[in-house]
Amino acid sequence: MLIEHDVVTVVEDVPDRGLSTGDVGAVVHCYPDREAYEVDFVDETGRSKGVVTLTGNQLLRLNLRSLVA
């Protein structure tokens, strides 16, 4: 289960929203049933690509410690 402010990556292409596998964003809203999340995706410079609603199956929480190490 994801929570607000989790950093996530999308695990499948979502071409109609301009997302590719591996794009990174932050959860900005969790729907009450926790089956869908709004995620603010960013580009490689940190600029927002927009907020997209996705299901939990389309997202993977990133462990920032492993990214920094």
PDB file of N, CA, C and O in Angstrom:
ATOM      1  N   MET A   1       0.850  -1.182   0.000  1.00  0.00           N
ATOM      2  CA  MET A   1       0.000   0.000   0.000  1.00  0.00           C
ATOM      3  C   MET A   1       0.893   1.242   0.000  1.00  0.00           C
ATOM      4  O   MET A   1       1.871   1.320   0.745  1.00  0.00           O
ATOM      5  N   LEU A   2       0.552   2.175  -0.819  1.00  0.00           N
ATOM      6  CA  LEU A   2       1.290   3.431  -0.920  1.00  0.00           C
ATOM      7  C   LEU A   2       0.651   4.489  -0.031  1.00  0.00           C
ATOM      8  O   LEU A   2      -0.533   4.411   0.297  1.00  0.00           O
ATOM      9  N   ILE A   3       1.449   5.474   0.353  1.00  0.00           N
ATOM     10  CA  ILE A   3       0.939   6.610   1.119  1.00  0.00           C
ATOM     11  C   ILE A   3       1.383   7.896   0.429  1.00  0.00           C
ATOM     12  O   ILE A   3       2.284   7.892  -0.409  1.00  0.00           O
ATOM     13  N   GLU A   4       0.732   8.993   0.800  1.00  0.00           N
ATOM     14  CA  GLU A   4       1.106  10.284   0.215  1.00  0.00           C
ATOM     15  C   GLU A   4       2.583  10.565   0.451  1.00  0.00           C
ATOM     16  O   GLU A   4       3.127  10.261   1.513  1.00  0.00           O
ATOM     17  N   HIS A   5       3.211  11.142  -0.540  1.00  0.00           N
ATOM     18  CA  HIS A   5       4.619  11.534  -0.563  1.00  0.00           C
ATOM     19  C   HIS A   5       5.570  10.382  -0.876  1.00  0.00           C
ATOM     20  O   HIS A   5       6.777  10.604  -0.977  1.00  0.00           O
ATOM     21  N   ASP A   6       5.057   9.148  -1.035  1.00  0.00           N
ATOM     22  CA  ASP A   6       5.930   8.066  -1.488  1.00  0.00           C
ATOM     23  C   ASP A   6       6.467   8.419  -2.869  1.00  0.00           C
ATOM     24  O   ASP A   6       5.753   8.977  -3.702  1.00  0.00           O
ATOM     25  N   VAL A   7       7.729   8.090  -3.101  1.00  0.00           N
ATOM     26  CA  VAL A   7       8.323   8.244  -4.426  1.00  0.00           C
ATOM     27  C   VAL A   7       8.135   6.913  -5.145  1.00  0.00           C
ATOM     28  O   VAL A   7       8.475   5.855  -4.616  1.00  0.00           O
ATOM     29  N   VAL A   8       7.594   6.982  -6.347  1.00  0.00           N
ATOM     30  CA  VAL A   8       7.228   5.772  -7.081  1.00  0.00           C
ATOM     31  C   VAL A   8       7.730   5.839  -8.517  1.00  0.00           C
ATOM     32  O   VAL A   8       8.094   6.899  -9.026  1.00  0.00           O
ATOM     33  N   THR A   9       7.736   4.683  -9.145  1.00  0.00           N
ATOM     34  CA  THR A   9       8.013   4.589 -10.573  1.00  0.00           C
ATOM     35  C   THR A   9       6.861   3.843 -11.227  1.00  0.00           C
ATOM     36  O   THR A   9       6.221   2.996 -10.605  1.00  0.00           O
ATOM     37  N   VAL A  10       6.609   4.162 -12.469  1.00  0.00           N
ATOM     38  CA  VAL A  10       5.555   3.475 -13.211  1.00  0.00           C
ATOM     39  C   VAL A  10       6.170   2.214 -13.827  1.00  0.00           C
ATOM     40  O   VAL A  10       7.263   2.269 -14.392  1.00  0.00           O
ATOM     41  N   VAL A  11       5.466   1.073 -13.716  1.00  0.00           N
ATOM     42  CA  VAL A  11       6.026  -0.210 -14.135  1.00  0.00           C
ATOM     43  C   VAL A  11       5.580  -0.643 -15.529  1.00  0.00           C
ATOM     44  O   VAL A  11       5.955  -1.720 -15.994  1.00  0.00           O
ATOM     45  N   GLU A  12       4.794   0.179 -16.189  1.00  0.00           N
ATOM     46  CA  GLU A  12       4.366  -0.118 -17.560  1.00  0.00           C
ATOM     47  C   GLU A  12       4.143   1.185 -18.308  1.00  0.00           C
ATOM     48  O   GLU A  12       3.815   2.207 -17.705  1.00  0.00           O
ATOM     49  N   ASP A  13       4.318   1.146 -19.596  1.00  0.00           N
ATOM     50  CA  ASP A  13       4.058   2.332 -20.406  1.00  0.00           C
ATOM     51  C   ASP A  13       2.589   2.731 -20.300  1.00  0.00           C
ATOM     52  O   ASP A  13       1.700   1.880 -20.306  1.00  0.00           O
ATOM     53  N   VAL A  14       2.349   4.031 -20.203  1.00  0.00           N
ATOM     54  CA  VAL A  14       0.993   4.590 -20.222  1.00  0.00           C
ATOM     55  C   VAL A  14       1.016   5.669 -21.310  1.00  0.00           C
ATOM     56  O   VAL A  14       1.039   6.863 -21.010  1.00  0.00           O
ATOM     57  N   PRO A  15       1.010   5.240 -22.568  1.00  0.00           N
ATOM     58  CA  PRO A  15       1.229   6.173 -23.678  1.00  0.00           C
ATOM     59  C   PRO A  15       0.197   7.285 -23.784  1.00  0.00           C
ATOM     60  O   PRO A  15       0.525   8.391 -24.212  1.00  0.00           O
ATOM     61  N   ASP A  16      -1.040   7.009 -23.400  1.00  0.00           N
ATOM     62  CA  ASP A  16      -2.063   8.054 -23.501  1.00  0.00           C
ATOM     63  C   ASP A  16      -1.836   9.175 -22.499  1.00  0.00           C
ATOM     64  O   ASP A  16      -2.442  10.240 -22.615  1.00  0.00           O
ATOM     65  N   ARG A  17      -0.970   8.950 -21.514  1.00  0.00           N
ATOM     66  CA  ARG A  17      -0.625   9.987 -20.530  1.00  0.00           C
ATOM     67  C   ARG A  17       0.822  10.436 -20.669  1.00  0.00           C
ATOM     68  O   ARG A  17       1.306  11.226 -19.858  1.00  0.00           O
ATOM     69  N   GLY A  18       1.513   9.942 -21.686  1.00  0.00           N
ATOM     70  CA  GLY A  18       2.891  10.353 -21.926  1.00  0.00           C
ATOM     71  C   GLY A  18       3.894   9.761 -20.957  1.00  0.00           C
ATOM     72  O   GLY A  18       4.966  10.331 -20.753  1.00  0.00           O
ATOM     73  N   LEU A  19       3.564   8.616 -20.350  1.00  0.00           N
ATOM     74  CA  LEU A  19       4.454   7.992 -19.378  1.00  0.00           C
ATOM     75  C   LEU A  19       5.095   6.742 -19.952  1.00  0.00           C
ATOM     76  O   LEU A  19       4.475   5.989 -20.703  1.00  0.00           O
ATOM     77  N   SER A  20       6.359   6.538 -19.577  1.00  0.00           N
ATOM     78  CA  SER A  20       7.096   5.345 -19.978  1.00  0.00           C
ATOM     79  C   SER A  20       7.537   4.592 -18.735  1.00  0.00           C
ATOM     80  O   SER A  20       7.715   5.182 -17.670  1.00  0.00           O
ATOM     81  N   THR A  21       7.710   3.294 -18.879  1.00  0.00           N
ATOM     82  CA  THR A  21       8.218   2.482 -17.782  1.00  0.00           C
ATOM     83  C   THR A  21       9.469   3.143 -17.206  1.00  0.00           C
ATOM     84  O   THR A  21      10.380   3.512 -17.947  1.00  0.00           O
ATOM     85  N   GLY A  22       9.509   3.290 -15.878  1.00  0.00           N
ATOM     86  CA  GLY A  22      10.655   3.895 -15.213  1.00  0.00           C
ATOM     87  C   GLY A  22      10.497   5.360 -14.877  1.00  0.00           C
ATOM     88  O   GLY A  22      11.306   5.906 -14.127  1.00  0.00           O
ATOM     89  N   ASP A  23       9.470   6.019 -15.415  1.00  0.00           N
ATOM     90  CA  ASP A  23       9.235   7.419 -15.041  1.00  0.00           C
ATOM     91  C   ASP A  23       8.983   7.500 -13.536  1.00  0.00           C
ATOM     92  O   ASP A  23       8.380   6.601 -12.950  1.00  0.00           O
ATOM     93  N   VAL A  24       9.449   8.580 -12.922  1.00  0.00           N
ATOM     94  CA  VAL A  24       9.412   8.730 -11.466  1.00  0.00           C
ATOM     95  C   VAL A  24       8.504   9.880 -11.068  1.00  0.00           C
ATOM     96  O   VAL A  24       8.436  10.905 -11.745  1.00  0.00           O
ATOM     97  N   GLY A  25       7.803   9.686  -9.949  1.00  0.00           N
ATOM     98  CA  GLY A  25       6.930  10.734  -9.429  1.00  0.00           C
ATOM     99  C   GLY A  25       6.678  10.540  -7.946  1.00  0.00           C
ATOM    100  O   GLY A  25       7.220   9.628  -7.322  1.00  0.00           O
ATOM    101  N   ALA A  26       5.851  11.407  -7.393  1.00  0.00           N
ATOM    102  CA  ALA A  26       5.489  11.346  -5.976  1.00  0.00           C
ATOM    103  C   ALA A  26       3.977  11.246  -5.851  1.00  0.00           C
ATOM    104  O   ALA A  26       3.235  11.926  -6.561  1.00  0.00           O
ATOM    105  N   VAL A  27       3.532  10.391  -4.940  1.00  0.00           N
ATOM    106  CA  VAL A  27       2.101  10.245  -4.678  1.00  0.00           C
ATOM    107  C   VAL A  27       1.605  11.526  -4.016  1.00  0.00           C
ATOM    108  O   VAL A  27       2.136  11.945  -2.988  1.00  0.00           O
ATOM    109  N   VAL A  28       0.591  12.141  -4.605  1.00  0.00           N
ATOM    110  CA  VAL A  28       0.037  13.375  -4.049  1.00  0.00           C
ATOM    111  C   VAL A  28      -1.372  13.181  -3.505  1.00  0.00           C
ATOM    112  O   VAL A  28      -1.894  14.051  -2.807  1.00  0.00           O
ATOM    113  N   HIS A  29      -1.994  12.041  -3.822  1.00  0.00           N
ATOM    114  CA  HIS A  29      -3.327  11.752  -3.277  1.00  0.00           C
ATOM    115  C   HIS A  29      -3.567  10.252  -3.333  1.00  0.00           C
ATOM    116  O   HIS A  29      -3.240   9.592  -4.319  1.00  0.00           O
ATOM    117  N   CYS A  30      -4.143   9.724  -2.256  1.00  0.00           N
ATOM    118  CA  CYS A  30      -4.538   8.318  -2.193  1.00  0.00           C
ATOM    119  C   CYS A  30      -6.053   8.269  -2.100  1.00  0.00           C
ATOM    120  O   CYS A  30      -6.644   8.884  -1.213  1.00  0.00           O
ATOM    121  N   TYR A  31      -6.681   7.542  -3.008  1.00  0.00           N
ATOM    122  CA  TYR A  31      -8.128   7.390  -2.942  1.00  0.00           C
ATOM    123  C   TYR A  31      -8.483   6.475  -1.777  1.00  0.00           C
ATOM    124  O   TYR A  31      -7.692   5.607  -1.407  1.00  0.00           O
ATOM    125  N   PRO A  32      -9.670   6.661  -1.195  1.00  0.00           N
ATOM    126  CA  PRO A  32     -10.038   5.917   0.016  1.00  0.00           C
ATOM    127  C   PRO A  32      -9.903   4.400  -0.107  1.00  0.00           C
ATOM    128  O   PRO A  32      -9.537   3.742   0.867  1.00  0.00           O
ATOM    129  N   ASP A  33     -10.184   3.842  -1.254  1.00  0.00           N
ATOM    130  CA  ASP A  33     -10.102   2.388  -1.415  1.00  0.00           C
ATOM    131  C   ASP A  33      -8.670   1.894  -1.642  1.00  0.00           C
ATOM    132  O   ASP A  33      -8.428   0.688  -1.683  1.00  0.00           O
ATOM    133  N   ARG A  34      -7.720   2.827  -1.788  1.00  0.00           N
ATOM    134  CA  ARG A  34      -6.297   2.540  -2.033  1.00  0.00           C
ATOM    135  C   ARG A  34      -6.066   1.733  -3.307  1.00  0.00           C
ATOM    136  O   ARG A  34      -5.019   1.106  -3.469  1.00  0.00           O
ATOM    137  N   GLU A  35      -7.038   1.749  -4.201  1.00  0.00           N
ATOM    138  CA  GLU A  35      -6.856   1.077  -5.484  1.00  0.00           C
ATOM    139  C   GLU A  35      -6.326   2.032  -6.542  1.00  0.00           C
ATOM    140  O   GLU A  35      -5.863   1.595  -7.595  1.00  0.00           O
ATOM    141  N   ALA A  36      -6.391   3.334  -6.271  1.00  0.00           N
ATOM    142  CA  ALA A  36      -5.906   4.329  -7.231  1.00  0.00           C
ATOM    143  C   ALA A  36      -5.192   5.447  -6.487  1.00  0.00           C
ATOM    144  O   ALA A  36      -5.486   5.752  -5.331  1.00  0.00           O
ATOM    145  N   TYR A  37      -4.242   6.043  -7.195  1.00  0.00           N
ATOM    146  CA  TYR A  37      -3.405   7.094  -6.616  1.00  0.00           C
ATOM    147  C   TYR A  37      -3.196   8.183  -7.655  1.00  0.00           C
ATOM    148  O   TYR A  37      -3.137   7.910  -8.854  1.00  0.00           O
ATOM    149  N   GLU A  38      -3.087   9.409  -7.188  1.00  0.00           N
ATOM    150  CA  GLU A  38      -2.686  10.495  -8.072  1.00  0.00           C
ATOM    151  C   GLU A  38      -1.202  10.727  -7.833  1.00  0.00           C
ATOM    152  O   GLU A  38      -0.751  10.878  -6.698  1.00  0.00           O
ATOM    153  N   VAL A  39      -0.459  10.751  -8.926  1.00  0.00           N
ATOM    154  CA  VAL A  39       0.994  10.852  -8.850  1.00  0.00           C
ATOM    155  C   VAL A  39       1.454  12.016  -9.712  1.00  0.00           C
ATOM    156  O   VAL A  39       1.051  12.146 -10.867  1.00  0.00           O
ATOM    157  N   ASP A  40       2.304  12.862  -9.136  1.00  0.00           N
ATOM    158  CA  ASP A  40       2.912  13.966  -9.875  1.00  0.00           C
ATOM    159  C   ASP A  40       4.241  13.459 -10.426  1.00  0.00           C
ATOM    160  O   ASP A  40       5.206  13.289  -9.682  1.00  0.00           O
ATOM    161  N   PHE A  41       4.281  13.221 -11.727  1.00  0.00           N
ATOM    162  CA  PHE A  41       5.495  12.726 -12.373  1.00  0.00           C
ATOM    163  C   PHE A  41       6.382  13.885 -12.782  1.00  0.00           C
ATOM    164  O   PHE A  41       5.899  14.964 -13.126  1.00  0.00           O
ATOM    165  N   VAL A  42       7.698  13.648 -12.740  1.00  0.00           N
ATOM    166  CA  VAL A  42       8.677  14.677 -13.085  1.00  0.00           C
ATOM    167  C   VAL A  42       9.593  14.169 -14.185  1.00  0.00           C
ATOM    168  O   VAL A  42       9.769  12.964 -14.367  1.00  0.00           O
ATOM    169  N   ASP A  43      10.179  15.126 -14.923  1.00  0.00           N
ATOM    170  CA  ASP A  43      11.156  14.745 -15.941  1.00  0.00           C
ATOM    171  C   ASP A  43      12.542  14.683 -15.308  1.00  0.00           C
ATOM    172  O   ASP A  43      12.684  14.847 -14.096  1.00  0.00           O
ATOM    173  N   GLU A  44      13.558  14.446 -16.127  1.00  0.00           N
ATOM    174  CA  GLU A  44      14.918  14.284 -15.606  1.00  0.00           C
ATOM    175  C   GLU A  44      15.477  15.549 -14.969  1.00  0.00           C
ATOM    176  O   GLU A  44      16.471  15.478 -14.245  1.00  0.00           O
ATOM    177  N   THR A  45      14.866  16.706 -15.218  1.00  0.00           N
ATOM    178  CA  THR A  45      15.319  17.948 -14.586  1.00  0.00           C
ATOM    179  C   THR A  45      14.518  18.278 -13.330  1.00  0.00           C
ATOM    180  O   THR A  45      14.803  19.264 -12.650  1.00  0.00           O
ATOM    181  N   GLY A  46      13.512  17.450 -13.022  1.00  0.00           N
ATOM    182  CA  GLY A  46      12.681  17.689 -11.845  1.00  0.00           C
ATOM    183  C   GLY A  46      11.426  18.490 -12.120  1.00  0.00           C
ATOM    184  O   GLY A  46      10.662  18.780 -11.199  1.00  0.00           O
ATOM    185  N   ARG A  47      11.201  18.851 -13.372  1.00  0.00           N
ATOM    186  CA  ARG A  47       9.983  19.600 -13.719  1.00  0.00           C
ATOM    187  C   ARG A  47       8.799  18.654 -13.822  1.00  0.00           C
ATOM    188  O   ARG A  47       8.919  17.529 -14.308  1.00  0.00           O
ATOM    189  N   SER A  48       7.658  19.129 -13.357  1.00  0.00           N
ATOM    190  CA  SER A  48       6.454  18.309 -13.381  1.00  0.00           C
ATOM    191  C   SER A  48       6.014  18.000 -14.810  1.00  0.00           C
ATOM    192  O   SER A  48       5.960  18.879 -15.670  1.00  0.00           O
ATOM    193  N   LYS A  49       5.700  16.722 -15.035  1.00  0.00           N
ATOM    194  CA  LYS A  49       5.112  16.295 -16.306  1.00  0.00           C
ATOM    195  C   LYS A  49       3.594  16.253 -16.188  1.00  0.00           C
ATOM    196  O   LYS A  49       2.889  16.052 -17.176  1.00  0.00           O
ATOM    197  N   GLY A  50       3.099  16.447 -14.964  1.00  0.00           N
ATOM    198  CA  GLY A  50       1.665  16.441 -14.732  1.00  0.00           C
ATOM    199  C   GLY A  50       1.255  15.388 -13.723  1.00  0.00           C
ATOM    200  O   GLY A  50       2.004  14.460 -13.419  1.00  0.00           O
ATOM    201  N   VAL A  51       0.054  15.556 -13.218  1.00  0.00           N
ATOM    202  CA  VAL A  51      -0.516  14.625 -12.250  1.00  0.00           C
ATOM    203  C   VAL A  51      -1.376  13.618 -13.007  1.00  0.00           C
ATOM    204  O   VAL A  51      -2.216  13.984 -13.829  1.00  0.00           O
ATOM    205  N   VAL A  52      -1.146  12.347 -12.710  1.00  0.00           N
ATOM    206  CA  VAL A  52      -1.828  11.256 -13.396  1.00  0.00           C
ATOM    207  C   VAL A  52      -2.433  10.320 -12.356  1.00  0.00           C
ATOM    208  O   VAL A  52      -1.805  10.035 -11.337  1.00  0.00           O
ATOM    209  N   THR A  53      -3.643   9.844 -12.607  1.00  0.00           N
ATOM    210  CA  THR A  53      -4.278   8.856 -11.736  1.00  0.00           C
ATOM    211  C   THR A  53      -3.961   7.466 -12.266  1.00  0.00           C
ATOM    212  O   THR A  53      -4.239   7.148 -13.422  1.00  0.00           O
ATOM    213  N   LEU A  54      -3.370   6.638 -11.397  1.00  0.00           N
ATOM    214  CA  LEU A  54      -2.989   5.276 -11.765  1.00  0.00           C
ATOM    215  C   LEU A  54      -3.394   4.307 -10.665  1.00  0.00           C
ATOM    216  O   LEU A  54      -3.641   4.709  -9.528  1.00  0.00           O
ATOM    217  N   THR A  55      -3.460   3.024 -11.015  1.00  0.00           N
ATOM    218  CA  THR A  55      -3.755   1.998 -10.019  1.00  0.00           C
ATOM    219  C   THR A  55      -2.467   1.578  -9.325  1.00  0.00           C
ATOM    220  O   THR A  55      -1.368   1.817  -9.824  1.00  0.00           O
ATOM    221  N   GLY A  56      -2.620   0.957  -8.183  1.00  0.00           N
ATOM    222  CA  GLY A  56      -1.462   0.465  -7.451  1.00  0.00           C
ATOM    223  C   GLY A  56      -0.650  -0.550  -8.236  1.00  0.00           C
ATOM    224  O   GLY A  56       0.564  -0.642  -8.051  1.00  0.00           O
ATOM    225  N   ASN A  57      -1.297  -1.314  -9.110  1.00  0.00           N
ATOM    226  CA  ASN A  57      -0.601  -2.312  -9.924  1.00  0.00           C
ATOM    227  C   ASN A  57       0.325  -1.678 -10.951  1.00  0.00           C
ATOM    228  O   ASN A  57       1.212  -2.347 -11.480  1.00  0.00           O
ATOM    229  N   GLN A  58       0.130  -0.408 -11.238  1.00  0.00           N
ATOM    230  CA  GLN A  58       0.961   0.285 -12.225  1.00  0.00           C
ATOM    231  C   GLN A  58       2.155   0.993 -11.590  1.00  0.00           C
ATOM    232  O   GLN A  58       2.972   1.592 -12.290  1.00  0.00           O
ATOM    233  N   LEU A  59       2.252   0.922 -10.254  1.00  0.00           N
ATOM    234  CA  LEU A  59       3.264   1.687  -9.531  1.00  0.00           C
ATOM    235  C   LEU A  59       4.123   0.798  -8.647  1.00  0.00           C
ATOM    236  O   LEU A  59       3.676  -0.243  -8.165  1.00  0.00           O
ATOM    237  N   LEU A  60       5.358   1.224  -8.444  1.00  0.00           N
ATOM    238  CA  LEU A  60       6.277   0.556  -7.535  1.00  0.00           C
ATOM    239  C   LEU A  60       6.934   1.622  -6.672  1.00  0.00           C
ATOM    240  O   LEU A  60       7.505   2.582  -7.188  1.00  0.00           O
ATOM    241  N   ARG A  61       6.850   1.452  -5.342  1.00  0.00           N
ATOM    242  CA  ARG A  61       7.494   2.405  -4.428  1.00  0.00           C
ATOM    243  C   ARG A  61       9.007   2.249  -4.543  1.00  0.00           C
ATOM    244  O   ARG A  61       9.524   1.132  -4.571  1.00  0.00           O
ATOM    245  N   LEU A  62       9.711   3.374  -4.611  1.00  0.00           N
ATOM    246  CA  LEU A  62      11.168   3.369  -4.680  1.00  0.00           C
ATOM    247  C   LEU A  62      11.751   3.559  -3.293  1.00  0.00           C
ATOM    248  O   LEU A  62      11.220   4.308  -2.473  1.00  0.00           O
ATOM    249  N   ASN A  63      12.848   2.869  -3.047  1.00  0.00           N
ATOM    250  CA  ASN A  63      13.596   3.014  -1.809  1.00  0.00           C
ATOM    251  C   ASN A  63      14.704   4.019  -2.087  1.00  0.00           C
ATOM    252  O   ASN A  63      15.688   3.693  -2.751  1.00  0.00           O
ATOM    253  N   LEU A  64      14.549   5.237  -1.583  1.00  0.00           N
ATOM    254  CA  LEU A  64      15.515   6.296  -1.899  1.00  0.00           C
ATOM    255  C   LEU A  64      16.908   6.001  -1.378  1.00  0.00           C
ATOM    256  O   LEU A  64      17.884   6.478  -1.959  1.00  0.00           O
ATOM    257  N   ARG A  65      17.040   5.235  -0.307  1.00  0.00           N
ATOM    258  CA  ARG A  65      18.376   4.901   0.194  1.00  0.00           C
ATOM    259  C   ARG A  65      19.172   4.133  -0.851  1.00  0.00           C
ATOM    260  O   ARG A  65      20.368   4.365  -1.025  1.00  0.00           O
ATOM    261  N   SER A  66      18.502   3.221  -1.545  1.00  0.00           N
ATOM    262  CA  SER A  66      19.214   2.441  -2.557  1.00  0.00           C
ATOM    263  C   SER A  66      19.576   3.294  -3.769  1.00  0.00           C
ATOM    264  O   SER A  66      20.544   2.989  -4.467  1.00  0.00           O
ATOM    265  N   LEU A  67      18.817   4.358  -4.033  1.00  0.00           N
ATOM    266  CA  LEU A  67      19.123   5.232  -5.157  1.00  0.00           C
ATOM    267  C   LEU A  67      20.305   6.141  -4.865  1.00  0.00           C
ATOM    268  O   LEU A  67      21.050   6.500  -5.776  1.00  0.00           O
ATOM    269  N   VAL A  68      20.484   6.515  -3.604  1.00  0.00           N
ATOM    270  CA  VAL A  68      21.539   7.449  -3.217  1.00  0.00           C
ATOM    271  C   VAL A  68      22.857   6.726  -2.997  1.00  0.00           C
ATOM    272  O   VAL A  68      23.920   7.279  -3.282  1.00  0.00           O
ATOM    273  N   ALA A  69      22.804   5.517  -2.501  1.00  0.00           N
ATOM    274  CA  ALA A  69      24.018   4.763  -2.140  1.00  0.00           C
ATOM    275  C   ALA A  69      24.871   4.409  -3.328  1.00  0.00           C
ATOM    276  O   ALA A  69      25.916   3.778  -3.172  1.00  0.00           O
TER     277      ALA A  69
END
